[in-house]
Amino acid sequence: MTIPGKLSSPQLSRRRLLTGTAAAAGGLALPWLTGCTKDSSKNVAASTTGQWKAMTWEGKDEMKKWNLHLGNFFKKYPDMKWSVDFGIDWEQYWTKLQTSVAADAAPDMCWMHDTRLSLFASQGLLQPLDEYLTKATPEGWPDEFYRSQVDSFRYQDKQYAFPYDWAAGGLYINLDWLEKAGVQVPDESWTYDDLLEAAKKLTAKAGTPGKQWGLSLPTDSYFSYATVKAFGGEFVSGDPLEMHYTDPGTIAAYQYLYDAIWTHKVMPSNSQITAATGGSGDTSAFFSSGKVAMLHSLNDAAFVMEDLIKGRFRWTVAPMPTGPAGRFQGVGGSAFAIPKGSRHPDVTYEFIKYALSDPKSLPVTAKMGSMFVSNTKYWKDGVPSKDVLDPTAYKHTFYDLGKSAGTHPRYFPNYGRWDSSVYTKNMDNLWANKESDVAKVLGQIQTETQPLLQA
């Protein structure tokens, strides 16, 4: 893997990229690629009136690209007014969305996450998109889209949401720190044992116990799952679902993470990350401030890192290590869906089709969002330039290995509820060292999960 030199000056920051891309997109005559309504062969009339509303957890920076697309789209419907309720707290978002649909006050479009799709679809809170997709098929659908994301938004053989991104996990590396400690950049030959030994050297070289750490891996259920798989473990599988929280591989994976935090003290606890970032828990800020040498994060954090680091140290990205059961890297993503009770479902589908399959919209989304959009043809638009970091290392770490080794948990209907009321509740005691018996904690998770699988 090539190690890049210092970031060039002046740097191309994400902020400047967003501004430049938005300005360029504003001057484009974007082709109109809307489809027909579900019940006819005609487009929705341009004279349509009314209030169109959407709801999301995304913040103002991430909304820049969607607001751009919405503004261009609604030029087709000059008599309609549109708005987006954004920046809703993650947990509050799901409650608010459920409540809104139940109260016959549903938005016309909602953001959907792969962890919640089966819950909302199973409860009848979303409209299937299959008739729309058949009568007004988006360009490239579904063959040109990441299969993992297409499947993640299907439930009982119906498509309930249209994916807009594909996110993959990997390691962010502080090159200066590694060089001082005499540690090589991780590559595909590394095992979890190699990663731990490197973390010990890096932590020792920092010389500030409890304030700087060699490694930070995810402990949440979504992305710790890749470590679980690498150790031969599992959460649930089969039909009907069977639990594997007490399997030897699952226990071994979480023992590794616990030991990294409390036995070897080379990895911060969640509370230590929160304290080091002034209460935000922002891992990008944690890495950019020099608190950790090797951090797990998603591909779309690259531009944020570049903006925060500001040339203070050299950095790159690297693959996740291989475990006893092989190589696994977490993948996931989000989508747009039409809630039951949407007042303007046809207009909403036209927007979804326009924003997520228009050949002129997708590169803009990829560059402004610094992400891989869900259409595989546009992956190059999500790769940063060499002014940010080595694009070859980025492509290999996230795109190539994400495609070949990507994995995510089985998102059963009650996964969201399980994550907060079972997994987080019990595992937080482990990560805070209030409980040290990993097998005991996972046994409790197994016991408490059973009712949720049957619900």
Helices and strands as residue ranges (DSSP letters): H 14-26, E 50-55, H 60-73, E 80-85, H 90-102, E 109-113, H 117-122, H 130-135, H 147-152, E 154-155, E 158-159, E 162-163, E 167-174, H 175-181, H 192-206, E 213-216, H 221-230, E 236-237, E 242-243, H 248-258, I 259-263, H 270-276, H 283-288, E 292-298, G 299-301, H 302-309, E 315-318, E 322-323, E 326-327, E 329-332, E 334-337, H 345-357, H 361-369, G 376-382, H 391-394, I 395-400, H 401-405, E 406-407, H 415-418, I 419-424, H 425-431, H 438-454
